[in-house]
Amino acid sequence: MNTQTGYRPDIELKMKRLLVTLSEKDRRRYAAIEALKLGGGTEVIAKLFGMDAKTVRRGLMELELADEPAPGRVRKKAVDASP
């Protein structure tokens, strides 16, 4: 069990696998939820997911909003232009 997160290694692996399937916005929000579950584990979750702590904090702010600022908006993935 990870002493910082309290999650077993197999659970952390599943969390990471889920994270990569989410949109950018959903990744922020999922990380924020996990940080809340740890009682303010913003830095711990940022490290676990390999993201900036500011990204997790932004997710926390987004969760507090009553209305979603850009509902349905999701960035498109970059297209590889190499031959």
ABEGO torsion letter per residue (X at the ends): XBAAAGBBAAAAAAAAAAAAABBAAAAAAAAAAAAAAAGGAAAAAAAAAGBBAAAAAAAAAAAABABBABBGBBBBBBBBABX
